[in-house]
Amino acid sequence: MKRDSRAFLSDVIEAGHAIQQAVAGINLDLYCNNRLIRSSIEREFTIIGEALNQLLSETRVVLPRSIRHHRSSAFATSSPTSTPSSTTDWSGASSRTTCLLFSSSATSS
């Protein structure tokens, strides 16, 4: 039995609220040094991505090429063999690596 499209949208909203709660009152340093917080936030983003992918496949929306390309690079899942394709593509980077890079760029500014 197919899920109603509204259920996917509800998943996105609930995951967004969970992210807001997880980051409320924390700074980048705490986020980067707390694996539990990072993992929970990453899981919620995964839920958002999966719900949007299901919604797109259920509604059979055909996206313009420029949006398809942006969507594929922004929501790409990393695999053990994936590597970032450029310096701005973070799809293959771990959250810890991303934190270290953001932290070092913030201190060098």
Beta strands, then each sheet from edge to edge (+ up, - down):
end
